Amino acid sequence: MVDFADLKANIETEHPGWVVWRSDAGRWYATRSGDLTDAQLDAGLAMTLAADDEAGLRRRLDEQARVDTAGP
């Protein structure tokens, strides 16, 4: 079984600027360690993401990375 701390570290390494945690109910979350501008929020970037599992959170983080590199 893979340890949550290892998964968390891997995700945070793959997605710098995000802090990952899991709720007591088992839901996965990531929040940015810095602030976003109104323009970035309007472009579709999010401060916090949630998913039912690790794979879902990774997909959401990948989507955010694509939006971020697309720019305004």
N, CA, C and O atoms as a CHARMM CRD file, in Angstrom:
* protein
*
  288
    1    1 MET  N      0.84600  -1.19000   0.00000 PROA 1      0.00000
    2    1 MET  CA     0.00000   0.00000   0.00000 PROA 1      0.00000
    3    1 MET  C      0.88800   1.24900   0.00000 PROA 1      0.00000
    4    1 MET  O      1.88300   1.32200   0.72100 PROA 1      0.00000
    5    2 VAL  N      0.51100   2.20900  -0.81100 PROA 2      0.00000
    6    2 VAL  CA     1.27800   3.44900  -0.92600 PROA 2      0.00000
    7    2 VAL  C      0.87600   4.39300   0.20600 PROA 2      0.00000
    8    2 VAL  O     -0.30900   4.56000   0.49300 PROA 2      0.00000
    9    3 ASP  N      1.84800   4.99300   0.83000 PROA 3      0.00000
   10    3 ASP  CA     1.64200   5.91400   1.93900 PROA 3      0.00000
   11    3 ASP  C      1.13900   7.26100   1.42300 PROA 3      0.00000
   12    3 ASP  O      1.62100   7.76200   0.40800 PROA 3      0.00000
   13    4 PHE  N      0.16000   7.84800   2.13500 PROA 4      0.00000
   14    4 PHE  CA    -0.36500   9.15000   1.73400 PROA 4      0.00000
   15    4 PHE  C      0.73800  10.20500   1.67300 PROA 4      0.00000
   16    4 PHE  O      0.75200  11.03600   0.76500 PROA 4      0.00000
   17    5 ALA  N      1.65600  10.17700   2.62700 PROA 5      0.00000
   18    5 ALA  CA     2.73600  11.18100   2.64800 PROA 5      0.00000
   19    5 ALA  C      3.56800  11.10600   1.37000 PROA 5      0.00000
   20    5 ALA  O      3.99100  12.13800   0.85000 PROA 5      0.00000
   21    6 ASP  N      3.80700   9.90600   0.86200 PROA 6      0.00000
   22    6 ASP  CA     4.55800   9.75800  -0.38800 PROA 6      0.00000
   23    6 ASP  C      3.75900  10.27700  -1.57400 PROA 6      0.00000
   24    6 ASP  O      4.30400  10.96700  -2.43400 PROA 6      0.00000
   25    7 LEU  N      2.46900   9.94900  -1.62700 PROA 7      0.00000
   26    7 LEU  CA     1.62100  10.44700  -2.71300 PROA 7      0.00000
   27    7 LEU  C      1.56100  11.97200  -2.68300 PROA 7      0.00000
   28    7 LEU  O      1.68900  12.62700  -3.71800 PROA 7      0.00000
   29    8 LYS  N      1.36600  12.52800  -1.49400 PROA 8      0.00000
   30    8 LYS  CA     1.31000  13.98700  -1.32500 PROA 8      0.00000
   31    8 LYS  C      2.60000  14.62900  -1.82700 PROA 8      0.00000
   32    8 LYS  O      2.56400  15.60700  -2.57400 PROA 8      0.00000
   33    9 ALA  N      3.72300  14.08200  -1.41900 PROA 9      0.00000
   34    9 ALA  CA     5.02200  14.63500  -1.83000 PROA 9      0.00000
   35    9 ALA  C      5.19700  14.54800  -3.34000 PROA 9      0.00000
   36    9 ALA  O      5.70100  15.48500  -3.96100 PROA 9      0.00000
   37   10 ASN  N      4.79000  13.44700  -3.92900 PROA 10     0.00000
   38   10 ASN  CA     4.90200  13.28200  -5.38700 PROA 10     0.00000
   39   10 ASN  C      4.04900  14.31300  -6.12800 PROA 10     0.00000
   40   10 ASN  O      4.50800  14.93600  -7.08500 PROA 10     0.00000
   41   11 ILE  N      2.82000  14.48600  -5.68300 PROA 11     0.00000
   42   11 ILE  CA     1.92200  15.44400  -6.33900 PROA 11     0.00000
   43   11 ILE  C      2.47500  16.85900  -6.19400 PROA 11     0.00000
   44   11 ILE  O      2.49100  17.62000  -7.16200 PROA 11     0.00000
   45   12 GLU  N      2.92400  17.21300  -5.00300 PROA 12     0.00000
   46   12 GLU  CA     3.45100  18.56600  -4.78200 PROA 12     0.00000
   47   12 GLU  C      4.73800  18.79800  -5.56700 PROA 12     0.00000
   48   12 GLU  O      5.01100  19.92800  -5.97200 PROA 12     0.00000
   49   13 THR  N      5.52400  17.76300  -5.78800 PROA 13     0.00000
   50   13 THR  CA     6.72900  17.89400  -6.61400 PROA 13     0.00000
   51   13 THR  C      6.35000  18.09000  -8.07600 PROA 13     0.00000
   52   13 THR  O      6.95100  18.90500  -8.77500 PROA 13     0.00000
   53   14 GLU  N      5.35000  17.34100  -8.53400 PROA 14     0.00000
   54   14 GLU  CA     4.90000  17.44500  -9.92900 PROA 14     0.00000
   55   14 GLU  C      4.16100  18.75500 -10.19400 PROA 14     0.00000
   56   14 GLU  O      4.11800  19.23100 -11.32800 PROA 14     0.00000
   57   15 HSD  N      3.58700  19.32700  -9.15500 PROA 15     0.00000
   58   15 HSD  CA     2.77900  20.55300  -9.30300 PROA 15     0.00000
   59   15 HSD  C      3.24800  21.58300  -8.27000 PROA 15     0.00000
   60   15 HSD  O      2.58300  21.79900  -7.25700 PROA 15     0.00000
   61   16 PRO  N      4.39200  22.21200  -8.53100 PROA 16     0.00000
   62   16 PRO  CA     4.90000  23.22100  -7.58200 PROA 16     0.00000
   63   16 PRO  C      3.88200  24.33900  -7.37700 PROA 16     0.00000
   64   16 PRO  O      3.14900  24.70900  -8.29400 PROA 16     0.00000
   65   17 GLY  N      3.85500  24.86100  -6.17300 PROA 17     0.00000
   66   17 GLY  CA     2.92800  25.94600  -5.86800 PROA 17     0.00000
   67   17 GLY  C      1.60100  25.46500  -5.32400 PROA 17     0.00000
   68   17 GLY  O      0.72200  26.27800  -5.03700 PROA 17     0.00000
   69   18 TRP  N      1.43700  24.16200  -5.17500 PROA 18     0.00000
   70   18 TRP  CA     0.21600  23.58300  -4.62800 PROA 18     0.00000
   71   18 TRP  C      0.52800  22.83300  -3.34000 PROA 18     0.00000
   72   18 TRP  O      1.58300  22.21000  -3.21500 PROA 18     0.00000
   73   19 VAL  N     -0.39500  22.89700  -2.38400 PROA 19     0.00000
   74   19 VAL  CA    -0.30300  22.14500  -1.13600 PROA 19     0.00000
   75   19 VAL  C     -1.46400  21.14400  -1.13700 PROA 19     0.00000
   76   19 VAL  O     -2.61700  21.52300  -1.34400 PROA 19     0.00000
   77   20 VAL  N     -1.15300  19.87800  -0.90600 PROA 20     0.00000
   78   20 VAL  CA    -2.14400  18.80000  -1.01000 PROA 20     0.00000
   79   20 VAL  C     -2.49300  18.27000   0.38300 PROA 20     0.00000
   80   20 VAL  O     -1.62500  18.16800   1.25000 PROA 20     0.00000
   81   21 TRP  N     -3.75700  17.93900   0.58900 PROA 21     0.00000
   82   21 TRP  CA    -4.18800  17.26700   1.80700 PROA 21     0.00000
   83   21 TRP  C     -5.40300  16.40400   1.51600 PROA 21     0.00000
   84   21 TRP  O     -6.02600  16.51800   0.46000 PROA 21     0.00000
   85   22 ARG  N     -5.73000  15.54300   2.46500 PROA 22     0.00000
   86   22 ARG  CA    -6.90000  14.67200   2.34300 PROA 22     0.00000
   87   22 ARG  C     -7.76500  14.86200   3.57700 PROA 22     0.00000
   88   22 ARG  O     -7.26700  14.90500   4.70200 PROA 22     0.00000
   89   23 SER  N     -9.06600  14.97500   3.35200 PROA 23     0.00000
   90   23 SER  CA    -9.99000  15.18500   4.46900 PROA 23     0.00000
   91   23 SER  C    -10.19200  13.88500   5.24600 PROA 23     0.00000
   92   23 SER  O     -9.80300  12.80700   4.79600 PROA 23     0.00000
   93   24 ASP  N    -10.80100  14.00900   6.40900 PROA 24     0.00000
   94   24 ASP  CA   -11.11200  12.82800   7.21000 PROA 24     0.00000
   95   24 ASP  C    -12.05700  11.88600   6.47500 PROA 24     0.00000
   96   24 ASP  O    -12.07500  10.68400   6.73700 PROA 24     0.00000
   97   25 ALA  N    -12.84200  12.43900   5.55200 PROA 25     0.00000
   98   25 ALA  CA   -13.76700  11.63100   4.76600 PROA 25     0.00000
   99   25 ALA  C    -13.08600  10.97900   3.56400 PROA 25     0.00000
  100   25 ALA  O    -13.70600  10.19100   2.84900 PROA 25     0.00000
  101   26 GLY  N    -11.81300  11.30600   3.34000 PROA 26     0.00000
  102   26 GLY  CA   -11.06400  10.69300   2.24700 PROA 26     0.00000
  103   26 GLY  C    -11.02300  11.49100   0.96200 PROA 26     0.00000
  104   26 GLY  O    -10.42700  11.04600  -0.01900 PROA 26     0.00000
  105   27 ARG  N    -11.63900  12.65700   0.94300 PROA 27     0.00000
  106   27 ARG  CA   -11.62000  13.50700  -0.25500 PROA 27     0.00000
  107   27 ARG  C    -10.25800  14.19600  -0.35200 PROA 27     0.00000
  108   27 ARG  O     -9.66700  14.56500   0.66300 PROA 27     0.00000
  109   28 TRP  N     -9.76800  14.36500  -1.57800 PROA 28     0.00000
  110   28 TRP  CA    -8.45000  14.96700  -1.83800 PROA 28     0.00000
  111   28 TRP  C     -8.61200  16.43600  -2.20700 PROA 28     0.00000
  112   28 TRP  O     -9.53200  16.80500  -2.93800 PROA 28     0.00000
  113   29 TYR  N     -7.70000  17.28100  -1.68900 PROA 29     0.00000
  114   29 TYR  CA    -7.72300  18.71400  -1.95000 PROA 29     0.00000
  115   29 TYR  C     -6.32400  19.21600  -2.29500 PROA 29     0.00000
  116   29 TYR  O     -5.31700  18.63900  -1.88400 PROA 29     0.00000
  117   30 ALA  N     -6.29000  20.29700  -3.05400 PROA 30     0.00000
  118   30 ALA  CA    -5.04200  21.02100  -3.30800 PROA 30     0.00000
  119   30 ALA  C     -5.38300  22.50500  -3.31500 PROA 30     0.00000
  120   30 ALA  O     -6.39300  22.92400  -3.88000 PROA 30     0.00000
  121   31 THR  N     -4.53600  23.27900  -2.68700 PROA 31     0.00000
  122   31 THR  CA    -4.72400  24.72600  -2.68700 PROA 31     0.00000
  123   31 THR  C     -3.40600  25.39100  -3.06300 PROA 31     0.00000
  124   31 THR  O     -2.32900  24.89000  -2.74100 PROA 31     0.00000
  125   32 ARG  N     -3.50600  26.49700  -3.73200 PROA 32     0.00000
  126   32 ARG  CA    -2.29800  27.21800  -4.14700 PROA 32     0.00000
  127   32 ARG  C     -1.62500  27.85100  -2.93500 PROA 32     0.00000
  128   32 ARG  O     -2.28500  28.28800  -1.99200 PROA 32     0.00000
  129   33 SER  N     -0.31400  27.88900  -2.98300 PROA 33     0.00000
  130   33 SER  CA     0.42900  28.49500  -1.88400 PROA 33     0.00000
  131   33 SER  C      0.55800  30.01000  -2.06100 PROA 33     0.00000
  132   33 SER  O      1.00300  30.70300  -1.14700 PROA 33     0.00000
  133   34 GLY  N      0.17700  30.51900  -3.21600 PROA 34     0.00000
  134   34 GLY  CA     0.21300  31.95600  -3.48000 PROA 34     0.00000
  135   34 GLY  C     -1.14600  32.44900  -3.93600 PROA 34     0.00000
  136   34 GLY  O     -2.06700  31.66100  -4.14800 PROA 34     0.00000
  137   35 ASP  N     -1.26000  33.73700  -4.08300 PROA 35     0.00000
  138   35 ASP  CA    -2.52200  34.34700  -4.51400 PROA 35     0.00000
  139   35 ASP  C     -2.61100  34.42100  -6.02700 PROA 35     0.00000
  140   35 ASP  O     -1.59700  34.41900  -6.72400 PROA 35     0.00000
  141   36 LEU  N     -3.83400  34.48700  -6.52400 PROA 36     0.00000
  142   36 LEU  CA    -4.09800  34.70200  -7.94700 PROA 36     0.00000
  143   36 LEU  C     -4.69500  36.08700  -8.14300 PROA 36     0.00000
  144   36 LEU  O     -5.36000  36.62500  -7.25800 PROA 36     0.00000
  145   37 THR  N     -4.45200  36.64500  -9.30100 PROA 37     0.00000
  146   37 THR  CA    -5.05900  37.93300  -9.64200 PROA 37     0.00000
  147   37 THR  C     -6.48900  37.70400 -10.11200 PROA 37     0.00000
  148   37 THR  O     -6.88400  36.57800 -10.41000 PROA 37     0.00000
  149   38 ASP  N     -7.25100  38.77700 -10.17300 PROA 38     0.00000
  150   38 ASP  CA    -8.61800  38.67200 -10.69700 PROA 38     0.00000
  151   38 ASP  C     -8.59500  38.16100 -12.13400 PROA 38     0.00000
  152   38 ASP  O     -9.45200  37.36900 -12.52600 PROA 38     0.00000
  153   39 ALA  N     -7.62000  38.60900 -12.91900 PROA 39     0.00000
  154   39 ALA  CA    -7.51600  38.17400 -14.31200 PROA 39     0.00000
  155   39 ALA  C     -7.25600  36.66800 -14.39500 PROA 39     0.00000
  156   39 ALA  O     -7.81900  35.99000 -15.25400 PROA 39     0.00000
  157   40 GLN  N     -6.41200  36.14600 -13.51400 PROA 40     0.00000
  158   40 GLN  CA    -6.14700  34.70200 -13.51500 PROA 40     0.00000
  159   40 GLN  C     -7.39300  33.92100 -13.11300 PROA 40     0.00000
  160   40 GLN  O     -7.69000  32.88000 -13.69900 PROA 40     0.00000
  161   41 LEU  N     -8.11400  34.41300 -12.12800 PROA 41     0.00000
  162   41 LEU  CA    -9.36100  33.75400 -11.73200 PROA 41     0.00000
  163   41 LEU  C    -10.36700  33.78200 -12.87100 PROA 41     0.00000
  164   41 LEU  O    -11.04100  32.78700 -13.13700 PROA 41     0.00000
  165   42 ASP  N    -10.46800  34.93100 -13.54700 PROA 42     0.00000
  166   42 ASP  CA   -11.38200  35.05500 -14.68500 PROA 42     0.00000
  167   42 ASP  C    -11.00300  34.12600 -15.82700 PROA 42     0.00000
  168   42 ASP  O    -11.86500  33.69000 -16.59000 PROA 42     0.00000
  169   43 ALA  N     -9.69600  33.81800 -15.94800 PROA 43     0.00000
  170   43 ALA  CA    -9.22200  32.93100 -17.02000 PROA 43     0.00000
  171   43 ALA  C     -9.46700  31.46000 -16.70100 PROA 43     0.00000
  172   43 ALA  O     -9.23400  30.59800 -17.54800 PROA 43     0.00000
  173   44 GLY  N     -9.94000  31.16100 -15.47600 PROA 44     0.00000
  174   44 GLY  CA   -10.25800  29.78200 -15.14100 PROA 44     0.00000
  175   44 GLY  C     -9.33100  29.11600 -14.14900 PROA 44     0.00000
  176   44 GLY  O     -9.48400  27.93200 -13.84800 PROA 44     0.00000
  177   45 LEU  N     -8.35500  29.88000 -13.63100 PROA 45     0.00000
  178   45 LEU  CA    -7.48900  29.30600 -12.60400 PROA 45     0.00000
  179   45 LEU  C     -8.23700  29.28600 -11.27700 PROA 45     0.00000
  180   45 LEU  O     -9.05800  30.16200 -11.00400 PROA 45     0.00000
  181   46 ALA  N     -7.94900  28.28500 -10.45700 PROA 46     0.00000
  182   46 ALA  CA    -8.63600  28.11800  -9.17900 PROA 46     0.00000
  183   46 ALA  C     -7.64100  28.19000  -8.03200 PROA 46     0.00000
  184   46 ALA  O     -6.48000  27.81100  -8.18200 PROA 46     0.00000
  185   47 MET  N     -8.09500  28.67000  -6.90100 PROA 47     0.00000
  186   47 MET  CA    -7.25900  28.68900  -5.69400 PROA 47     0.00000
  187   47 MET  C     -7.22500  27.32000  -5.03200 PROA 47     0.00000
  188   47 MET  O     -6.18600  26.90200  -4.52200 PROA 47     0.00000
  189   48 THR  N     -8.35900  26.62000  -5.03700 PROA 48     0.00000
  190   48 THR  CA    -8.45500  25.31900  -4.38300 PROA 48     0.00000
  191   48 THR  C     -9.20100  24.35500  -5.29400 PROA 48     0.00000
  192   48 THR  O    -10.17300  24.72100  -5.95400 PROA 48     0.00000
  193   49 LEU  N     -8.72400  23.12100  -5.31500 PROA 49     0.00000
  194   49 LEU  CA    -9.34500  22.05200  -6.09700 PROA 49     0.00000
  195   49 LEU  C     -9.73500  20.91300  -5.16600 PROA 49     0.00000
  196   49 LEU  O     -9.11500  20.71600  -4.12100 PROA 49     0.00000
  197   50 ALA  N    -10.75900  20.16800  -5.54800 PROA 50     0.00000
  198   50 ALA  CA   -11.18000  19.00200  -4.77300 PROA 50     0.00000
  199   50 ALA  C    -11.49700  17.86400  -5.73200 PROA 50     0.00000
  200   50 ALA  O    -11.93600  18.08500  -6.86100 PROA 50     0.00000
  201   51 ALA  N    -11.26500  16.63800  -5.25700 PROA 51     0.00000
  202   51 ALA  CA   -11.56800  15.45000  -6.05200 PROA 51     0.00000
  203   51 ALA  C    -11.83000  14.28400  -5.10000 PROA 51     0.00000
  204   51 ALA  O    -11.43900  14.31300  -3.93400 PROA 51     0.00000
  205   52 ASP  N    -12.49300  13.27000  -5.61800 PROA 52     0.00000
  206   52 ASP  CA   -12.83000  12.10400  -4.80400 PROA 52     0.00000
  207   52 ASP  C    -11.63600  11.20200  -4.53000 PROA 52     0.00000
  208   52 ASP  O    -11.62500  10.45300  -3.55300 PROA 52     0.00000
  209   53 ASP  N    -10.61700  11.27900  -5.40800 PROA 53     0.00000
  210   53 ASP  CA    -9.47000  10.39300  -5.24700 PROA 53     0.00000
  211   53 ASP  C     -8.21200  11.04500  -5.81100 PROA 53     0.00000
  212   53 ASP  O     -8.26600  12.12400  -6.40200 PROA 53     0.00000
  213   54 GLU  N     -7.08600  10.37400  -5.61800 PROA 54     0.00000
  214   54 GLU  CA    -5.79900  10.90400  -6.07300 PROA 54     0.00000
  215   54 GLU  C     -5.77900  11.14600  -7.57700 PROA 54     0.00000
  216   54 GLU  O     -5.31800  12.19100  -8.03600 PROA 54     0.00000
  217   55 ALA  N     -6.27800  10.18100  -8.34300 PROA 55     0.00000
  218   55 ALA  CA    -6.27200  10.31000  -9.80100 PROA 55     0.00000
  219   55 ALA  C     -7.08900  11.51900 -10.24900 PROA 55     0.00000
  220   55 ALA  O     -6.68500  12.24600 -11.15700 PROA 55     0.00000
  221   56 GLY  N     -8.22800  11.72900  -9.61500 PROA 56     0.00000
  222   56 GLY  CA    -9.06100  12.88100  -9.95200 PROA 56     0.00000
  223   56 GLY  C     -8.37600  14.19500  -9.62900 PROA 56     0.00000
  224   56 GLY  O     -8.48600  15.15900 -10.38600 PROA 56     0.00000
  225   57 LEU  N     -7.67300  14.23800  -8.51100 PROA 57     0.00000
  226   57 LEU  CA    -6.95400  15.46600  -8.15300 PROA 57     0.00000
  227   57 LEU  C     -5.82700  15.72400  -9.14400 PROA 57     0.00000
  228   57 LEU  O     -5.60800  16.86500  -9.55200 PROA 57     0.00000
  229   58 ARG  N     -5.12000  14.68600  -9.52700 PROA 58     0.00000
  230   58 ARG  CA    -4.04400  14.85700 -10.52100 PROA 58     0.00000
  231   58 ARG  C     -4.60600  15.39300 -11.84000 PROA 58     0.00000
  232   58 ARG  O     -4.00000  16.26700 -12.46000 PROA 58     0.00000
  233   59 ARG  N     -5.75200  14.87800 -12.26800 PROA 59     0.00000
  234   59 ARG  CA    -6.38100  15.38200 -13.50900 PROA 59     0.00000
  235   59 ARG  C     -6.72400  16.86100 -13.38000 PROA 59     0.00000
  236   59 ARG  O     -6.47100  17.63900 -14.29900 PROA 59     0.00000
  237   60 ARG  N     -7.29000  17.24700 -12.25700 PROA 60     0.00000
  238   60 ARG  CA    -7.67000  18.65300 -12.05300 PROA 60     0.00000
  239   60 ARG  C     -6.44100  19.54800 -12.02800 PROA 60     0.00000
  240   60 ARG  O     -6.46200  20.64900 -12.57700 PROA 60     0.00000
  241   61 LEU  N     -5.36000  19.07800 -11.39000 PROA 61     0.00000
  242   61 LEU  CA    -4.11700  19.85900 -11.36400 PROA 61     0.00000
  243   61 LEU  C     -3.51500  19.97700 -12.76300 PROA 61     0.00000
  244   61 LEU  O     -3.00600  21.03500 -13.13300 PROA 61     0.00000
  245   62 ASP  N     -3.56800  18.90800 -13.53200 PROA 62     0.00000
  246   62 ASP  CA    -3.08500  18.95600 -14.91500 PROA 62     0.00000
  247   62 ASP  C     -3.89300  19.95600 -15.74100 PROA 62     0.00000
  248   62 ASP  O     -3.33500  20.69400 -16.55200 PROA 62     0.00000
  249   63 GLU  N     -5.21000  19.97400 -15.52900 PROA 63     0.00000
  250   63 GLU  CA    -6.07100  20.94600 -16.23400 PROA 63     0.00000
  251   63 GLU  C     -5.66400  22.37600 -15.86600 PROA 63     0.00000
  252   63 GLU  O     -5.59800  23.24600 -16.73500 PROA 63     0.00000
  253   64 GLN  N     -5.39400  22.61600 -14.59300 PROA 64     0.00000
  254   64 GLN  CA    -4.98300  23.94600 -14.14900 PROA 64     0.00000
  255   64 GLN  C     -3.66000  24.34800 -14.78100 PROA 64     0.00000
  256   64 GLN  O     -3.46600  25.51000 -15.14000 PROA 64     0.00000
  257   65 ALA  N     -2.75100  23.39200 -14.91900 PROA 65     0.00000
  258   65 ALA  CA    -1.46100  23.67300 -15.54800 PROA 65     0.00000
  259   65 ALA  C     -1.65900  24.05900 -17.01200 PROA 65     0.00000
  260   65 ALA  O     -0.97900  24.95600 -17.51000 PROA 65     0.00000
  261   66 ARG  N     -2.58500  23.39000 -17.70800 PROA 66     0.00000
  262   66 ARG  CA    -2.87100  23.73700 -19.10400 PROA 66     0.00000
  263   66 ARG  C     -3.46800  25.12600 -19.22600 PROA 66     0.00000
  264   66 ARG  O     -3.09000  25.89100 -20.11300 PROA 66     0.00000
  265   67 VAL  N     -4.39500  25.45700 -18.34200 PROA 67     0.00000
  266   67 VAL  CA    -5.01000  26.79600 -18.35800 PROA 67     0.00000
  267   67 VAL  C     -3.93900  27.84700 -18.06500 PROA 67     0.00000
  268   67 VAL  O     -3.90100  28.90200 -18.69900 PROA 67     0.00000
  269   68 ASP  N     -3.08100  27.55100 -17.11200 PROA 68     0.00000
  270   68 ASP  CA    -2.04300  28.50500 -16.70400 PROA 68     0.00000
  271   68 ASP  C     -1.07100  28.78200 -17.83500 PROA 68     0.00000
  272   68 ASP  O     -0.66900  29.92900 -18.03000 PROA 68     0.00000
  273   69 THR  N     -0.68300  27.75600 -18.58700 PROA 69     0.00000
  274   69 THR  CA     0.26700  27.95700 -19.68000 PROA 69     0.00000
  275   69 THR  C     -0.39900  28.55900 -20.90300 PROA 69     0.00000
  276   69 THR  O      0.28300  29.12100 -21.76000 PROA 69     0.00000
  277   70 ALA  N     -1.74200  28.45100 -21.00300 PROA 70     0.00000
  278   70 ALA  CA    -2.45400  29.02900 -22.14000 PROA 70     0.00000
  279   70 ALA  C     -2.43500  30.55200 -22.05800 PROA 70     0.00000
  280   70 ALA  O     -2.43900  31.24500 -23.07500 PROA 70     0.00000
  281   71 GLY  N     -2.41400  31.06200 -20.81500 PROA 71     0.00000
  282   71 GLY  CA    -2.35800  32.51900 -20.63200 PROA 71     0.00000
  283   71 GLY  C     -3.63200  33.20500 -21.04200 PROA 71     0.00000
  284   71 GLY  O     -4.57200  32.56200 -21.51000 PROA 71     0.00000
  285   72 PRO  N     -3.67200  34.51900 -20.86800 PROA 72     0.00000
  286   72 PRO  CA    -4.88000  35.28200 -21.22200 PROA 72     0.00000
  287   72 PRO  C     -5.03900  35.43800 -22.71600 PROA 72     0.00000
  288   72 PRO  O     -6.00200  36.05400 -23.17300 PROA 72     0.00000
